[in-house]
Amino acid sequence: MAKVIHEREKCIGCGACTGVCSDFFEMGDDGKSMLKGAVQKGENFELELKDAGCCKEAEAVCPVHCIHVK
């Protein structure tokens, strides 16, 4: 199991995550990326997956390090 955590408040809307992982990330109306299907936990959004797949790539390319895969 993998848990993807997105600190959306820190997102700068560069779109890098959507470029490498459009299966799980999309741009929101406010110009920031959104983790598809995630549940809000406090200020963060979390999604549990069997396989992190391209989310690891999204974590690696995020310039502000607001995506975490555990």
NUVEX-550624 format. One record per residue (C-alpha): z, x, y; residue in one letter. Coordinates in nm, 2 decimals, decimal comma. Example, Ala and Ser with C-alpha at 12.3 -4.5 7.8 and 13.67 -1.06 7.14 Angstrom:
residues 2
[site [0,78; 1,23; -0,45]; 'A']
[site [0,71; 1,37; -0,11]; 'S']
end
This chain:
residues 70
[site [0,00; 0,00; 0,00]; 'M']
[site [-0,07; 0,11; 0,35]; 'A']
[site [0,07; -0,02; 0,68]; 'K']
[site [-0,14; 0,00; 0,99]; 'V']
[site [0,05; -0,01; 1,32]; 'I']
[site [-0,13; -0,06; 1,65]; 'H']
[site [0,06; 0,01; 1,97]; 'E']
[site [-0,17; -0,21; 2,18]; 'R']
[site [0,01; -0,16; 2,51]; 'E']
[site [-0,09; 0,21; 2,49]; 'K']
[site [-0,46; 0,13; 2,42]; 'C']
[site [-0,70; 0,24; 2,69]; 'I']
[site [-1,00; 0,05; 2,56]; 'G']
[site [-1,22; 0,34; 2,48]; 'C']
[site [-1,36; 0,17; 2,17]; 'G']
[site [-1,34; 0,48; 1,94]; 'A']
[site [-1,16; 0,28; 1,67]; 'C']
[site [-1,41; 0,00; 1,67]; 'T']
[site [-1,69; 0,26; 1,65]; 'G']
[site [-1,55; 0,41; 1,32]; 'V']
[site [-1,37; 0,11; 1,18]; 'C']
[site [-1,52; -0,22; 1,29]; 'S']
[site [-1,40; -0,38; 0,96]; 'D']
[site [-1,05; -0,38; 1,10]; 'F']
[site [-1,08; -0,32; 1,48]; 'F']
[site [-1,25; -0,52; 1,75]; 'E']
[site [-1,25; -0,53; 2,13]; 'M']
[site [-1,04; -0,81; 2,29]; 'G']
[site [-1,12; -1,01; 2,60]; 'D']
[site [-0,89; -0,79; 2,79]; 'D']
[site [-1,09; -0,47; 2,71]; 'G']
[site [-0,83; -0,33; 2,46]; 'K']
[site [-0,89; -0,30; 2,09]; 'S']
[site [-0,73; -0,55; 1,85]; 'M']
[site [-0,63; -0,50; 1,48]; 'L']
[site [-0,80; -0,79; 1,30]; 'K']
[site [-0,55; -1,00; 1,10]; 'G']
[site [-0,25; -0,82; 1,23]; 'A']
[site [0,09; -0,98; 1,29]; 'V']
[site [0,28; -0,90; 1,61]; 'Q']
[site [0,61; -0,72; 1,55]; 'K']
[site [0,78; -0,67; 1,89]; 'G']
[site [0,53; -0,49; 2,11]; 'E']
[site [0,32; -0,36; 1,82]; 'N']
[site [0,08; -0,52; 1,58]; 'F']
[site [0,10; -0,45; 1,20]; 'E']
[site [-0,13; -0,51; 0,91]; 'L']
[site [-0,05; -0,43; 0,54]; 'E']
[site [-0,35; -0,33; 0,33]; 'L']
[site [-0,39; -0,22; -0,03]; 'K']
[site [-0,62; 0,07; 0,09]; 'D']
[site [-0,62; 0,20; 0,45]; 'A']
[site [-0,99; 0,27; 0,43]; 'G']
[site [-1,14; 0,35; 0,76]; 'C']
[site [-0,81; 0,29; 0,95]; 'C']
[site [-0,73; 0,66; 0,88]; 'K']
[site [-1,05; 0,75; 1,07]; 'E']
[site [-0,95; 0,52; 1,36]; 'A']
[site [-0,61; 0,68; 1,37]; 'E']
[site [-0,78; 1,03; 1,39]; 'A']
[site [-1,02; 0,94; 1,67]; 'V']
[site [-0,78; 0,75; 1,90]; 'C']
[site [-0,74; 0,97; 2,21]; 'P']
[site [-0,40; 0,81; 2,30]; 'V']
[site [-0,26; 0,81; 1,94]; 'H']
[site [-0,17; 0,44; 1,94]; 'C']
[site [-0,29; 0,38; 1,58]; 'I']
[site [-0,06; 0,48; 1,30]; 'H']
[site [-0,13; 0,46; 0,92]; 'V']
[site [0,17; 0,49; 0,69]; 'K']
end
